[in-house]
Amino acid sequence: MKYWVAAVLFLSVTFPSFATGKLSDNILIESKVLGYTLQFRVYIPEGTKTNDHLPTVYIADGQWYISDGKMVEVLDREIAAGRMRPVMAIFVDSGEPGNPKNNRRNDEFMCNAAYAQFYQNELVPTIEHSFPVSKMREDRVIMGLSFGGLNAACFGLMIPDTFAGIGMHSPANSQHLKMLSDLYRKQDKLPIRIFFSTGTKRDNTKAARKFHQVLENKGYEMTYMEVPFGHSWENWGPLVDDLLLTFFARTP
């Protein structure tokens, strides 16, 4: 794995005096578990010091959260306003490096044990080796939209010792939500917190409500939201800050 790439990148960062974080270029990581190379970008909050221990949020389909979800701007705004703690965000690209048309999400996000192992044994250790972040599971969140939300829910079941927070924007589809409902119903309550949102127009609303009921019956600490939009960024974009504040809001 290319630890040195991330380490050199961090050491070369100069932080501005104004409230704007630094978004890295793509960083490559060679996964022995998956047998191929992936890429990610890292958001480093303004004012970060080398001896910090910042919480982390890992974002599936990170490239879309940057371009369509404007998540970097959301992070800058919420941190600068003092509403949330400084957070390091790892935007994991589901496209093949150099060939983005080869999007691997349909394989990676389907409760894929190897993909979960990649996070647990390769990606998270790489970030914690190269950046000033906390190594406590309570300070790690995994999030995503649609199939990426499904992936977050799967990680909650598969590697709850790695991620304490699970963020889901419209986890899809109805069939997979039924699968998640069955799996979480059979599983003893896990030590995770959850953000879960769904749209009420042309989204998987009925199945999402059933999954929400399963989680509520289990007694999970959860923020659940329904919005009058479909399976699109019109739905998810305005909820990026709600998800972040669920896990990283400053204590009054």
Secondary structure, 3 states (H helix, E strand, C coil): CCHHHHHHHHHCCCCCCCCCCEECCCEEEEECCCCEEEEEEEEECCCCCCCCCECEEEECCHHHHHHCCCHHHHHHHHHHCCCECCCEEEEEECEECCEEEEECHHHHCCCCHHHHHHHHHHHHHHHHHHCCECCCHHHEEEEEECHHHHHHHHHHHHCCCCCCEEEEECCCCHHHHHHHHHHHHHCCCCCCEEEEEEECCCCCHHHHHHHHHHHHHHCCEEEEEEECCCCCHHHHHHHHHHHHHHHHECCC
